[in-house]
Amino acid sequence: MKAAVIYKSKSGYTKNYAQWISETLGAELLQGTEVKIENLNEYNTLIFGGGLYASGINGIKAIKKSINRYPTKNIIVFVTGASPGREEEIDSVFKRNFTEQEQGAIKFFYYRGGFDYSKCSAIDKVLMKMLEVILKNKKELSPDERGMLNAYKTPMDFTKKENTNELIDYVMSL
């Protein structure tokens, strides 16, 4: 098996997972902005990683191009987000980002990443400030919403190498 792990990471959480997966599998690690999809012919397994931003996946265009360009390759997608990753949320993200045909062509994984407001880009900070205002104006907050508000002051990091075990086992079974 010749595999490549292609990732896009804004704050480092997706990069951590991509590095762990690459090291464990002996796969080539490629930063998404430096990759041309047409240059991935030599790999039979493509593993894409991207962060979730308002339920959109960072790097989704490259993933979709790869699904269409390489229909016979093993394509795996992992996404990272700040939420705990409840099954219904993950299913919603999967269905919102991929057509039924694309869903059938990939294996999908979700990993809890983290949130560090200081690492956000200027645009992301504006968006996150808007969310903060909305949350602060709510009468009742869910535990996840309270946790998100706390994270503005205290960064949170839920990344763990062992979270990648299911993906690693899946790839090893191919």
ROTOR-211694 format. One record per residue: residue in three letters; residue number from 1; chain; x, y, z of N, C-alpha, C, O in turn. Coordinates in Angstrom, 2 decimals. Layout:
! residues N
<atom "ALA", NUM, "A", <X, Y, Z>, <X, Y, Z>, <X, Y, Z>, <X, Y, Z>>
...
//
This chain:
! residues 174
<atom "MET", 1, "A", <0.83, -1.18, 0.00>, <0.00, 0.00, 0.00>, <0.88, 1.25, 0.00>, <1.81, 1.38, 0.80>>
<atom "LYS", 2, "A", <0.57, 2.15, -0.91>, <1.26, 3.43, -0.93>, <0.20, 4.49, -0.64>, <-0.75, 4.68, -1.40>>
<atom "ALA", 3, "A", <0.40, 5.18, 0.47>, <-0.62, 6.12, 0.93>, <-0.04, 7.52, 1.11>, <1.15, 7.70, 1.35>>
<atom "ALA", 4, "A", <-0.94, 8.49, 0.97>, <-0.60, 9.89, 1.25>, <-1.65, 10.45, 2.19>, <-2.84, 10.17, 2.06>>
<atom "VAL", 5, "A", <-1.20, 11.23, 3.15>, <-2.09, 11.95, 4.06>, <-1.99, 13.42, 3.67>, <-0.94, 14.05, 3.82>>
<atom "ILE", 6, "A", <-3.10, 13.96, 3.19>, <-3.17, 15.33, 2.71>, <-4.05, 16.09, 3.70>, <-5.18, 15.68, 3.97>>
<atom "TYR", 7, "A", <-3.55, 17.19, 4.24>, <-4.33, 17.90, 5.27>, <-4.32, 19.40, 5.05>, <-3.40, 19.95, 4.45>>
<atom "LYS", 8, "A", <-5.36, 20.04, 5.55>, <-5.43, 21.50, 5.64>, <-5.75, 21.80, 7.09>, <-6.73, 21.30, 7.64>>
<atom "SER", 9, "A", <-4.92, 22.62, 7.71>, <-5.09, 22.91, 9.13>, <-4.88, 24.40, 9.38>, <-3.86, 24.97, 8.98>>
<atom "LYS", 10, "A", <-5.84, 25.01, 10.04>, <-5.72, 26.42, 10.38>, <-5.07, 26.61, 11.75>, <-4.29, 27.54, 11.94>>
<atom "SER", 11, "A", <-5.39, 25.73, 12.70>, <-4.93, 25.96, 14.07>, <-4.07, 24.84, 14.63>, <-3.66, 24.90, 15.79>>
<atom "GLY", 12, "A", <-3.79, 23.81, 13.82>, <-2.86, 22.77, 14.24>, <-3.47, 21.46, 14.68>, <-2.76, 20.45, 14.74>>
<atom "TYR", 13, "A", <-4.75, 21.42, 14.98>, <-5.37, 20.18, 15.47>, <-5.43, 19.12, 14.36>, <-5.10, 17.96, 14.59>>
<atom "THR", 14, "A", <-5.83, 19.53, 13.17>, <-5.88, 18.59, 12.04>, <-4.46, 18.14, 11.68>, <-4.24, 16.98, 11.36>>
<atom "LYS", 15, "A", <-3.52, 19.06, 11.74>, <-2.13, 18.71, 11.45>, <-1.62, 17.64, 12.42>, <-0.94, 16.70, 12.00>>
<atom "ASN", 16, "A", <-1.95, 17.77, 13.70>, <-1.53, 16.76, 14.68>, <-2.01, 15.37, 14.27>, <-1.24, 14.42, 14.23>>
<atom "TYR", 17, "A", <-3.31, 15.28, 13.96>, <-3.87, 13.98, 13.55>, <-3.22, 13.49, 12.26>, <-2.90, 12.30, 12.15>>
<atom "ALA", 18, "A", <-3.02, 14.37, 11.31>, <-2.41, 13.98, 10.03>, <-0.99, 13.43, 10.26>, <-0.61, 12.43, 9.66>>
<atom "GLN", 19, "A", <-0.24, 14.07, 11.12>, <1.12, 13.60, 11.42>, <1.09, 12.22, 12.08>, <1.87, 11.34, 11.72>>
<atom "TRP", 20, "A", <0.20, 12.04, 13.04>, <0.11, 10.73, 13.72>, <-0.28, 9.63, 12.75>, <0.29, 8.54, 12.79>>
<atom "ILE", 21, "A", <-1.24, 9.90, 11.89>, <-1.69, 8.91, 10.90>, <-0.55, 8.59, 9.93>, <-0.29, 7.43, 9.64>>
<atom "SER", 22, "A", <0.11, 9.62, 9.44>, <1.22, 9.45, 8.50>, <2.34, 8.62, 9.11>, <2.84, 7.69, 8.48>>
<atom "GLU", 23, "A", <2.73, 8.97, 10.33>, <3.82, 8.25, 11.00>, <3.46, 6.78, 11.22>, <4.27, 5.89, 10.97>>
<atom "THR", 24, "A", <2.25, 6.53, 11.69>, <1.84, 5.16, 12.00>, <1.76, 4.30, 10.75>, <2.15, 3.13, 10.77>>
<atom "LEU", 25, "A", <1.25, 4.87, 9.67>, <1.09, 4.11, 8.42>, <2.33, 4.13, 7.53>, <2.41, 3.36, 6.57>>
<atom "GLY", 26, "A", <3.29, 4.99, 7.84>, <4.44, 5.15, 6.94>, <4.01, 5.82, 5.64>, <4.59, 5.56, 4.59>>
<atom "ALA", 27, "A", <3.01, 6.67, 5.73>, <2.46, 7.36, 4.56>, <3.14, 8.72, 4.39>, <3.65, 9.30, 5.34>>
<atom "GLU", 28, "A", <3.12, 9.20, 3.16>, <3.67, 10.52, 2.90>, <2.71, 11.58, 3.43>, <1.50, 11.48, 3.25>>
<atom "LEU", 29, "A", <3.26, 12.59, 4.10>, <2.48, 13.68, 4.67>, <2.58, 14.89, 3.75>, <3.68, 15.36, 3.45>>
<atom "LEU", 30, "A", <1.43, 15.39, 3.30>, <1.40, 16.49, 2.35>, <0.49, 17.59, 2.86>, <-0.67, 17.34, 3.21>>
<atom "GLN", 31, "A", <1.00, 18.82, 2.90>, <0.20, 19.97, 3.30>, <-0.69, 20.33, 2.11>, <-0.19, 20.53, 1.00>>
<atom "GLY", 32, "A", <-2.00, 20.41, 2.33>, <-2.98, 20.55, 1.26>, <-2.76, 21.69, 0.30>, <-3.02, 21.53, -0.89>>
<atom "THR", 33, "A", <-2.28, 22.82, 0.77>, <-2.09, 23.96, -0.12>, <-0.93, 23.75, -1.09>, <-0.80, 24.48, -2.07>>
<atom "GLU", 34, "A", <-0.10, 22.76, -0.83>, <1.05, 22.49, -1.68>, <0.83, 21.31, -2.63>, <1.74, 20.91, -3.35>>
<atom "VAL", 35, "A", <-0.38, 20.74, -2.64>, <-0.67, 19.53, -3.40>, <-1.52, 19.85, -4.62>, <-2.50, 20.60, -4.53>>
<atom "LYS", 36, "A", <-1.13, 19.28, -5.75>, <-1.97, 19.32, -6.95>, <-2.59, 17.94, -7.08>, <-1.89, 16.93, -7.12>>
<atom "ILE", 37, "A", <-3.90, 17.91, -7.16>, <-4.63, 16.65, -7.18>, <-4.15, 15.75, -8.31>, <-4.07, 14.53, -8.14>>
<atom "GLU", 38, "A", <-3.83, 16.33, -9.45>, <-3.38, 15.51, -10.59>, <-2.04, 14.83, -10.35>, <-1.64, 13.97, -11.14>>
<atom "ASN", 39, "A", <-1.33, 15.20, -9.28>, <-0.03, 14.59, -8.98>, <-0.12, 13.46, -7.96>, <0.90, 13.06, -7.39>>
<atom "LEU", 40, "A", <-1.31, 12.94, -7.71>, <-1.48, 11.90, -6.70>, <-1.65, 10.51, -7.31>, <-2.10, 9.58, -6.63>>
<atom "ASN", 41, "A", <-1.29, 10.36, -8.57>, <-1.45, 9.08, -9.28>, <-0.72, 7.93, -8.61>, <-1.21, 6.80, -8.63>>
<atom "GLU", 42, "A", <0.43, 8.18, -8.02>, <1.27, 7.10, -7.49>, <0.73, 6.44, -6.22>, <1.23, 5.40, -5.80>>
<atom "TYR", 43, "A", <-0.29, 7.04, -5.61>, <-0.83, 6.52, -4.35>, <-2.09, 5.71, -4.61>, <-2.91, 6.08, -5.45>>
<atom "ASN", 44, "A", <-2.25, 4.60, -3.90>, <-3.51, 3.87, -4.01>, <-4.47, 4.20, -2.87>, <-5.64, 3.84, -2.92>>
<atom "THR", 45, "A", <-3.96, 4.87, -1.85>, <-4.80, 5.30, -0.73>, <-4.53, 6.78, -0.45>, <-3.40, 7.19, -0.23>>
<atom "LEU", 46, "A", <-5.62, 7.56, -0.46>, <-5.53, 8.99, -0.20>, <-6.34, 9.29, 1.06>, <-7.53, 8.98, 1.14>>
<atom "ILE", 47, "A", <-5.67, 9.87, 2.04>, <-6.31, 10.21, 3.31>, <-6.31, 11.73, 3.43>, <-5.26, 12.36, 3.48>>
<atom "PHE", 48, "A", <-7.50, 12.31, 3.48>, <-7.64, 13.75, 3.55>, <-8.10, 14.15, 4.93>, <-8.97, 13.50, 5.52>>
<atom "GLY", 49, "A", <-7.53, 15.24, 5.46>, <-7.94, 15.77, 6.75>, <-8.21, 17.25, 6.65>, <-7.47, 17.98, 5.99>>
<atom "GLY", 50, "A", <-9.26, 17.70, 7.31>, <-9.58, 19.12, 7.34>, <-10.43, 19.45, 8.55>, <-11.13, 18.59, 9.09>>
<atom "GLY", 51, "A", <-10.36, 20.68, 8.97>, <-11.15, 21.13, 10.11>, <-12.56, 21.50, 9.69>, <-12.83, 21.79, 8.52>>
<atom "LEU", 52, "A", <-13.45, 21.49, 10.65>, <-14.85, 21.90, 10.42>, <-14.99, 23.37, 10.76>, <-14.55, 23.83, 11.82>>
<atom "TYR", 53, "A", <-15.61, 24.09, 9.85>, <-15.88, 25.51, 10.07>, <-17.32, 25.76, 9.64>, <-17.62, 25.75, 8.45>>
<atom "ALA", 54, "A", <-18.21, 26.00, 10.62>, <-19.64, 26.18, 10.35>, <-20.17, 24.99, 9.54>, <-20.91, 25.19, 8.58>>
<atom "SER", 55, "A", <-19.80, 23.81, 9.90>, <-20.13, 22.51, 9.28>, <-19.57, 22.30, 7.88>, <-19.90, 21.30, 7.24>>
<atom "GLY", 56, "A", <-18.74, 23.20, 7.40>, <-18.03, 22.98, 6.14>, <-16.64, 22.45, 6.43>, <-16.04, 22.79, 7.45>>
<atom "ILE", 57, "A", <-16.13, 21.62, 5.53>, <-14.82, 21.00, 5.73>, <-13.75, 21.80, 5.01>, <-13.86, 22.06, 3.81>>
<atom "ASN", 58, "A", <-12.72, 22.19, 5.73>, <-11.58, 22.87, 5.15>, <-10.89, 21.90, 4.18>, <-10.46, 20.82, 4.58>>
<atom "GLY", 59, "A", <-10.80, 22.28, 2.91>, <-10.19, 21.42, 1.90>, <-11.17, 20.57, 1.12>, <-10.76, 19.67, 0.40>>
<atom "ILE", 60, "A", <-12.47, 20.85, 1.26>, <-13.50, 20.02, 0.63>, <-13.36, 19.97, -0.89>, <-13.65, 18.94, -1.50>>
<atom "LYS", 61, "A", <-12.94, 21.07, -1.52>, <-12.83, 21.08, -2.99>, <-11.83, 20.04, -3.47>, <-12.09, 19.32, -4.44>>
<atom "ALA", 62, "A", <-10.69, 19.95, -2.80>, <-9.67, 18.96, -3.20>, <-10.18, 17.54, -2.98>, <-9.90, 16.65, -3.77>>
<atom "ILE", 63, "A", <-10.91, 17.34, -1.91>, <-11.45, 16.01, -1.62>, <-12.41, 15.60, -2.72>, <-12.34, 14.49, -3.23>>
<atom "LYS", 64, "A", <-13.32, 16.49, -3.09>, <-14.31, 16.19, -4.12>, <-13.64, 15.96, -5.48>, <-14.04, 15.06, -6.22>>
<atom "LYS", 65, "A", <-12.63, 16.75, -5.79>, <-11.89, 16.55, -7.06>, <-11.25, 15.16, -7.07>, <-11.25, 14.48, -8.09>>
<atom "SER", 66, "A", <-10.70, 14.76, -5.94>, <-10.04, 13.45, -5.86>, <-11.03, 12.31, -6.01>, <-10.73, 11.31, -6.66>>
<atom "ILE", 67, "A", <-12.21, 12.46, -5.41>, <-13.23, 11.41, -5.53>, <-13.58, 11.22, -7.00>, <-13.71, 10.09, -7.47>>
<atom "ASN", 68, "A", <-13.73, 12.32, -7.72>, <-14.09, 12.25, -9.14>, <-12.93, 11.80, -10.01>, <-13.13, 11.04, -10.96>>
<atom "ARG", 69, "A", <-11.74, 12.25, -9.71>, <-10.57, 11.94, -10.54>, <-10.07, 10.51, -10.32>, <-9.57, 9.88, -11.25>>
<atom "TYR", 70, "A", <-10.20, 10.00, -9.10>, <-9.64, 8.70, -8.74>, <-10.71, 7.76, -8.18>, <-10.66, 7.41, -7.00>>
<atom "PRO", 71, "A", <-11.66, 7.35, -9.00>, <-12.76, 6.53, -8.49>, <-12.34, 5.14, -8.00>, <-13.10, 4.49, -7.28>>
<atom "THR", 72, "A", <-11.15, 4.68, -8.37>, <-10.73, 3.34, -7.94>, <-9.78, 3.37, -6.75>, <-9.39, 2.32, -6.25>>
<atom "LYS", 73, "A", <-9.40, 4.55, -6.30>, <-8.50, 4.66, -5.15>, <-9.30, 4.57, -3.84>, <-10.49, 4.86, -3.80>>
<atom "ASN", 74, "A", <-8.61, 4.15, -2.80>, <-9.19, 4.18, -1.45>, <-9.11, 5.62, -0.97>, <-8.02, 6.18, -0.85>>
<atom "ILE", 75, "A", <-10.25, 6.22, -0.70>, <-10.27, 7.61, -0.24>, <-10.91, 7.65, 1.14>, <-12.04, 7.22, 1.35>>
<atom "ILE", 76, "A", <-10.13, 8.19, 2.07>, <-10.55, 8.30, 3.46>, <-10.54, 9.78, 3.82>, <-9.63, 10.51, 3.43>>
<atom "VAL", 77, "A", <-11.55, 10.22, 4.56>, <-11.62, 11.62, 4.98>, <-11.78, 11.65, 6.49>, <-12.61, 10.94, 7.06>>
<atom "PHE", 78, "A", <-10.95, 12.47, 7.14>, <-11.18, 12.73, 8.56>, <-11.32, 14.22, 8.76>, <-10.64, 15.03, 8.12>>
<atom "VAL", 79, "A", <-12.21, 14.58, 9.65>, <-12.42, 15.98, 9.97>, <-12.24, 16.17, 11.47>, <-12.44, 15.26, 12.26>>
<atom "THR", 80, "A", <-11.85, 17.38, 11.83>, <-11.67, 17.71, 13.24>, <-12.58, 18.88, 13.58>, <-12.83, 19.76, 12.76>>
<atom "GLY", 81, "A", <-13.05, 18.87, 14.79>, <-13.90, 19.96, 15.25>, <-13.84, 20.08, 16.76>, <-13.33, 19.20, 17.45>>
<atom "ALA", 82, "A", <-14.36, 21.18, 17.26>, <-14.33, 21.43, 18.70>, <-15.41, 20.66, 19.45>, <-15.27, 20.42, 20.65>>
<atom "SER", 83, "A", <-16.48, 20.27, 18.76>, <-17.58, 19.60, 19.45>, <-17.23, 18.16, 19.77>, <-16.33, 17.58, 19.16>>
<atom "PRO", 84, "A", <-17.95, 17.57, 20.74>, <-17.67, 16.18, 21.12>, <-17.88, 15.17, 19.99>, <-17.34, 14.07, 20.05>>
<atom "GLY", 85, "A", <-18.64, 15.53, 18.97>, <-18.82, 14.64, 17.83>, <-19.90, 13.59, 18.06>, <-19.67, 12.40, 17.86>>
<atom "ARG", 86, "A", <-21.04, 14.05, 18.46>, <-22.17, 13.13, 18.60>, <-22.54, 12.57, 17.24>, <-22.40, 13.24, 16.22>>
<atom "GLU", 87, "A", <-23.02, 11.32, 17.24>, <-23.29, 10.60, 15.99>, <-24.19, 11.39, 15.04>, <-23.91, 11.45, 13.84>>
<atom "GLU", 88, "A", <-25.26, 12.00, 15.55>, <-26.17, 12.75, 14.68>, <-25.50, 13.98, 14.07>, <-25.81, 14.35, 12.94>>
<atom "GLU", 89, "A", <-24.58, 14.60, 14.81>, <-23.85, 15.76, 14.28>, <-22.89, 15.32, 13.17>, <-22.80, 15.97, 12.13>>
<atom "ILE", 90, "A", <-22.19, 14.23, 13.41>, <-21.24, 13.72, 12.42>, <-21.98, 13.31, 11.14>, <-21.53, 13.61, 10.04>>
<atom "ASP", 91, "A", <-23.10, 12.63, 11.31>, <-23.91, 12.21, 10.17>, <-24.37, 13.42, 9.37>, <-24.36, 13.40, 8.14>>
<atom "SER", 92, "A", <-24.78, 14.47, 10.06>, <-25.23, 15.70, 9.41>, <-24.10, 16.35, 8.62>, <-24.31, 16.80, 7.49>>
<atom "VAL", 93, "A", <-22.92, 16.42, 9.19>, <-21.76, 16.99, 8.50>, <-21.44, 16.18, 7.25>, <-21.18, 16.74, 6.19>>
<atom "PHE", 94, "A", <-21.45, 14.86, 7.38>, <-21.16, 13.96, 6.26>, <-22.15, 14.20, 5.12>, <-21.75, 14.37, 3.97>>
<atom "LYS", 95, "A", <-23.43, 14.23, 5.44>, <-24.46, 14.39, 4.42>, <-24.49, 15.80, 3.83>, <-24.83, 15.98, 2.66>>
<atom "ARG", 96, "A", <-24.14, 16.79, 4.63>, <-24.13, 18.17, 4.16>, <-22.96, 18.44, 3.20>, <-23.07, 19.28, 2.31>>
<atom "ASN", 97, "A", <-21.87, 17.73, 3.38>, <-20.67, 18.00, 2.58>, <-20.49, 17.09, 1.37>, <-19.77, 17.43, 0.44>>
<atom "PHE", 98, "A", <-21.16, 15.93, 1.39>, <-20.96, 14.97, 0.30>, <-22.30, 14.48, -0.26>, <-23.25, 14.26, 0.49>>
<atom "THR", 99, "A", <-22.35, 14.32, -1.58>, <-23.53, 13.76, -2.22>, <-23.62, 12.28, -1.85>, <-22.67, 11.71, -1.31>>
<atom "GLU", 100, "A", <-24.75, 11.65, -2.15>, <-24.89, 10.22, -1.87>, <-23.82, 9.41, -2.59>, <-23.25, 8.48, -2.03>>
<atom "GLN", 101, "A", <-23.55, 9.76, -3.83>, <-22.52, 9.06, -4.61>, <-21.15, 9.22, -3.96>, <-20.40, 8.26, -3.84>>
<atom "GLU", 102, "A", <-20.82, 10.44, -3.53>, <-19.53, 10.68, -2.87>, <-19.45, 9.94, -1.54>, <-18.40, 9.42, -1.18>>
<atom "GLN", 103, "A", <-20.55, 9.90, -0.81>, <-20.58, 9.18, 0.47>, <-20.22, 7.71, 0.28>, <-19.55, 7.12, 1.12>>
<atom "GLY", 104, "A", <-20.67, 7.14, -0.82>, <-20.38, 5.74, -1.10>, <-18.94, 5.50, -1.52>, <-18.46, 4.37, -1.49>>
<atom "ALA", 105, "A", <-18.24, 6.56, -1.90>, <-16.87, 6.42, -2.40>, <-15.80, 6.64, -1.34>, <-14.62, 6.41, -1.59>>
<atom "ILE", 106, "A", <-16.21, 7.09, -0.14>, <-15.21, 7.40, 0.89>, <-15.55, 6.74, 2.21>, <-16.69, 6.32, 2.45>>
<atom "LYS", 107, "A", <-14.54, 6.65, 3.06>, <-14.72, 6.26, 4.46>, <-14.49, 7.54, 5.26>, <-13.53, 8.27, 5.00>>
<atom "PHE", 108, "A", <-15.37, 7.83, 6.23>, <-15.39, 9.11, 6.92>, <-15.17, 8.93, 8.42>, <-15.75, 8.04, 9.05>>
<atom "PHE", 109, "A", <-14.32, 9.80, 9.00>, <-14.02, 9.76, 10.44>, <-14.09, 11.17, 11.01>, <-13.78, 12.15, 10.32>>
<atom "TYR", 110, "A", <-14.48, 11.27, 12.26>, <-14.49, 12.55, 12.95>, <-13.60, 12.45, 14.19>, <-13.66, 11.47, 14.93>>
<atom "TYR", 111, "A", <-12.78, 13.49, 14.39>, <-11.93, 13.56, 15.59>, <-12.16, 14.89, 16.28>, <-12.27, 15.94, 15.65>>
<atom "ARG", 112, "A", <-12.25, 14.81, 17.58>, <-12.36, 16.05, 18.35>, <-11.00, 16.73, 18.36>, <-9.98, 16.13, 18.71>>
<atom "GLY", 113, "A", <-11.00, 17.98, 17.96>, <-9.76, 18.75, 17.93>, <-9.66, 19.66, 19.13>, <-9.30, 19.22, 20.23>>
<atom "GLY", 114, "A", <-9.98, 20.92, 18.92>, <-9.91, 21.87, 20.00>, <-10.29, 23.25, 19.52>, <-10.81, 23.43, 18.42>>
<atom "PHE", 115, "A", <-10.03, 24.22, 20.37>, <-10.32, 25.61, 20.02>, <-9.37, 26.50, 20.78>, <-9.23, 26.40, 22.00>>
<atom "ASP", 116, "A", <-8.71, 27.38, 20.04>, <-7.81, 28.37, 20.63>, <-8.08, 29.67, 19.89>, <-7.62, 29.88, 18.77>>
<atom "TYR", 117, "A", <-8.82, 30.54, 20.54>, <-9.21, 31.80, 19.91>, <-8.00, 32.59, 19.41>, <-8.08, 33.25, 18.38>>
<atom "SER", 118, "A", <-6.88, 32.52, 20.11>, <-5.69, 33.29, 19.72>, <-5.10, 32.81, 18.39>, <-4.36, 33.55, 17.74>>
<atom "LYS", 119, "A", <-5.41, 31.58, 17.99>, <-4.89, 31.04, 16.72>, <-5.81, 31.31, 15.53>, <-5.47, 30.97, 14.40>>
<atom "CYS", 120, "A", <-6.96, 31.91, 15.79>, <-7.92, 32.18, 14.71>, <-7.41, 33.31, 13.81>, <-6.75, 34.24, 14.27>>
<atom "SER", 121, "A", <-7.74, 33.21, 12.52>, <-7.44, 34.29, 11.58>, <-8.34, 35.48, 11.91>, <-9.29, 35.34, 12.68>>
<atom "ALA", 122, "A", <-8.05, 36.62, 11.33>, <-8.84, 37.83, 11.60>, <-10.32, 37.58, 11.23>, <-11.21, 37.97, 11.99>>
<atom "ILE", 123, "A", <-10.57, 36.96, 10.09>, <-11.94, 36.69, 9.67>, <-12.62, 35.72, 10.63>, <-13.76, 35.93, 11.03>>
<atom "ASP", 124, "A", <-11.90, 34.66, 11.01>, <-12.46, 33.69, 11.94>, <-12.73, 34.32, 13.31>, <-13.70, 33.97, 13.97>>
<atom "LYS", 125, "A", <-11.88, 35.25, 13.73>, <-12.11, 35.94, 15.01>, <-13.40, 36.75, 14.96>, <-14.15, 36.78, 15.94>>
<atom "VAL", 126, "A", <-13.66, 37.40, 13.84>, <-14.90, 38.17, 13.70>, <-16.10, 37.22, 13.79>, <-17.06, 37.50, 14.50>>
<atom "LEU", 127, "A", <-16.04, 36.11, 13.07>, <-17.13, 35.13, 13.10>, <-17.32, 34.54, 14.49>, <-18.44, 34.36, 14.96>>
<atom "MET", 128, "A", <-16.21, 34.25, 15.14>, <-16.30, 33.66, 16.48>, <-16.81, 34.69, 17.50>, <-17.51, 34.31, 18.44>>
<atom "LYS", 129, "A", <-16.49, 35.96, 17.33>, <-17.02, 37.01, 18.20>, <-18.54, 37.10, 18.05>, <-19.27, 37.30, 19.02>>
<atom "MET", 130, "A", <-19.01, 36.95, 16.80>, <-20.46, 36.97, 16.57>, <-21.12, 35.80, 17.30>, <-22.17, 35.96, 17.92>>
<atom "LEU", 131, "A", <-20.51, 34.63, 17.23>, <-21.05, 33.47, 17.94>, <-21.03, 33.71, 19.45>, <-21.98, 33.37, 20.16>>
<atom "GLU", 132, "A", <-19.95, 34.31, 19.94>, <-19.85, 34.59, 21.37>, <-20.99, 35.50, 21.82>, <-21.59, 35.27, 22.87>>
<atom "VAL", 133, "A", <-21.30, 36.53, 21.05>, <-22.38, 37.45, 21.39>, <-23.72, 36.71, 21.41>, <-24.52, 36.90, 22.32>>
<atom "ILE", 134, "A", <-23.94, 35.87, 20.41>, <-25.18, 35.08, 20.36>, <-25.31, 34.20, 21.60>, <-26.36, 34.15, 22.23>>
<atom "LEU", 135, "A", <-24.22, 33.50, 21.93>, <-24.25, 32.61, 23.09>, <-24.47, 33.39, 24.39>, <-25.24, 32.95, 25.25>>
<atom "LYS", 136, "A", <-23.81, 34.51, 24.53>, <-23.96, 35.29, 25.76>, <-25.37, 35.85, 25.93>, <-25.80, 36.13, 27.05>>
<atom "ASN", 137, "A", <-26.08, 36.01, 24.83>, <-27.44, 36.55, 24.90>, <-28.51, 35.47, 25.06>, <-29.69, 35.80, 25.22>>
<atom "LYS", 138, "A", <-28.12, 34.22, 25.04>, <-29.09, 33.14, 25.24>, <-29.44, 33.04, 26.72>, <-28.60, 33.24, 27.59>>
<atom "LYS", 139, "A", <-30.70, 32.72, 26.99>, <-31.14, 32.58, 28.38>, <-30.61, 31.30, 29.01>, <-30.19, 31.30, 30.17>>
<atom "GLU", 140, "A", <-30.63, 30.23, 28.25>, <-30.12, 28.95, 28.76>, <-29.12, 28.38, 27.77>, <-29.35, 28.37, 26.56>>
<atom "LEU", 141, "A", <-28.01, 27.91, 28.30>, <-26.96, 27.35, 27.47>, <-26.84, 25.85, 27.71>, <-26.99, 25.37, 28.83>>
<atom "SER", 142, "A", <-26.57, 25.13, 26.63>, <-26.29, 23.70, 26.77>, <-24.88, 23.55, 27.34>, <-24.11, 24.51, 27.34>>
<atom "PRO", 143, "A", <-24.53, 22.38, 27.83>, <-23.15, 22.17, 28.32>, <-22.11, 22.47, 27.24>, <-21.05, 23.02, 27.53>>
<atom "ASP", 144, "A", <-22.40, 22.09, 25.99>, <-21.45, 22.38, 24.89>, <-21.29, 23.88, 24.69>, <-20.18, 24.36, 24.45>>
<atom "GLU", 145, "A", <-22.39, 24.61, 24.77>, <-22.32, 26.07, 24.59>, <-21.55, 26.73, 25.74>, <-20.78, 27.66, 25.50>>
<atom "ARG", 146, "A", <-21.76, 26.26, 26.96>, <-20.99, 26.79, 28.10>, <-19.50, 26.50, 27.91>, <-18.65, 27.36, 28.17>>
<atom "GLY", 147, "A", <-19.20, 25.30, 27.45>, <-17.81, 24.94, 27.20>, <-17.18, 25.82, 26.12>, <-16.03, 26.21, 26.23>>
<atom "MET", 148, "A", <-17.97, 26.11, 25.08>, <-17.46, 26.97, 24.00>, <-17.15, 28.37, 24.53>, <-16.12, 28.94, 24.20>>
<atom "LEU", 149, "A", <-18.04, 28.92, 25.35>, <-17.79, 30.25, 25.92>, <-16.53, 30.25, 26.78>, <-15.74, 31.20, 26.73>>
<atom "ASN", 150, "A", <-16.33, 29.20, 27.56>, <-15.13, 29.11, 28.39>, <-13.87, 29.04, 27.55>, <-12.81, 29.54, 27.95>>
<atom "ALA", 151, "A", <-13.99, 28.43, 26.38>, <-12.81, 28.25, 25.52>, <-12.29, 29.55, 24.93>, <-11.15, 29.61, 24.48>>
<atom "TYR", 152, "A", <-13.10, 30.59, 24.92>, <-12.61, 31.88, 24.44>, <-11.49, 32.39, 25.34>, <-10.57, 33.07, 24.87>>
<atom "LYS", 153, "A", <-11.57, 32.06, 26.63>, <-10.56, 32.51, 27.59>, <-9.46, 31.46, 27.80>, <-8.29, 31.80, 27.97>>
<atom "THR", 154, "A", <-9.86, 30.21, 27.77>, <-8.93, 29.11, 28.04>, <-8.95, 28.14, 26.87>, <-9.93, 27.42, 26.69>>
<atom "PRO", 155, "A", <-7.88, 28.10, 26.08>, <-7.87, 27.18, 24.93>, <-8.11, 25.73, 25.37>, <-7.74, 25.32, 26.47>>
<atom "MET", 156, "A", <-8.73, 24.97, 24.47>, <-8.97, 23.56, 24.75>, <-8.37, 22.72, 23.64>, <-8.44, 23.08, 22.47>>
<atom "ASP", 157, "A", <-7.78, 21.59, 24.02>, <-7.17, 20.68, 23.07>, <-7.56, 19.25, 23.46>, <-7.15, 18.75, 24.51>>
<atom "PHE", 158, "A", <-8.35, 18.62, 22.61>, <-8.81, 17.26, 22.87>, <-8.13, 16.23, 21.98>, <-8.55, 15.07, 21.94>>
<atom "THR", 159, "A", <-7.09, 16.63, 21.26>, <-6.44, 15.70, 20.34>, <-5.73, 14.60, 21.12>, <-5.07, 14.84, 22.13>>
<atom "LYS", 160, "A", <-5.87, 13.37, 20.61>, <-5.20, 12.21, 21.19>, <-4.84, 11.27, 20.06>, <-5.67, 10.98, 19.19>>
<atom "LYS", 161, "A", <-3.64, 10.80, 20.07>, <-3.19, 9.89, 19.02>, <-4.07, 8.65, 18.92>, <-4.35, 8.17, 17.82>>
<atom "GLU", 162, "A", <-4.50, 8.12, 20.06>, <-5.29, 6.88, 20.03>, <-6.64, 7.06, 19.33>, <-7.27, 6.08, 18.96>>
<atom "ASN", 163, "A", <-7.09, 8.31, 19.14>, <-8.33, 8.54, 18.39>, <-8.22, 8.04, 16.95>, <-9.23, 7.75, 16.31>>
<atom "THR", 164, "A", <-7.00, 7.95, 16.45>, <-6.80, 7.55, 15.05>, <-6.81, 6.04, 14.86>, <-6.71, 5.57, 13.72>>
<atom "ASN", 165, "A", <-6.93, 5.27, 15.92>, <-6.82, 3.81, 15.81>, <-7.80, 3.19, 14.82>, <-7.42, 2.30, 14.06>>
<atom "GLU", 166, "A", <-9.04, 3.64, 14.83>, <-10.04, 3.04, 13.92>, <-9.67, 3.31, 12.46>, <-9.78, 2.42, 11.61>>
<atom "LEU", 167, "A", <-9.23, 4.51, 12.16>, <-8.80, 4.84, 10.79>, <-7.59, 3.99, 10.41>, <-7.53, 3.43, 9.32>>
<atom "ILE", 168, "A", <-6.62, 3.90, 11.30>, <-5.41, 3.11, 11.05>, <-5.81, 1.65, 10.78>, <-5.34, 1.04, 9.82>>
<atom "ASP", 169, "A", <-6.65, 1.09, 11.63>, <-7.10, -0.30, 11.43>, <-7.80, -0.46, 10.09>, <-7.59, -1.45, 9.39>>
<atom "TYR", 170, "A", <-8.63, 0.52, 9.73>, <-9.34, 0.44, 8.45>, <-8.34, 0.42, 7.29>, <-8.45, -0.42, 6.39>>
<atom "VAL", 171, "A", <-7.39, 1.34, 7.30>, <-6.41, 1.40, 6.21>, <-5.58, 0.12, 6.15>, <-5.29, -0.39, 5.07>>
<atom "MET", 172, "A", <-5.20, -0.40, 7.30>, <-4.39, -1.63, 7.33>, <-5.18, -2.82, 6.79>, <-4.59, -3.79, 6.33>>
<atom "SER", 173, "A", <-6.51, -2.76, 6.86>, <-7.33, -3.87, 6.37>, <-7.54, -3.82, 4.86>, <-8.04, -4.79, 4.28>>
<atom "LEU", 174, "A", <-7.16, -2.73, 4.21>, <-7.37, -2.61, 2.77>, <-6.44, -3.52, 1.97>, <-6.48, -3.54, 0.74>>
//
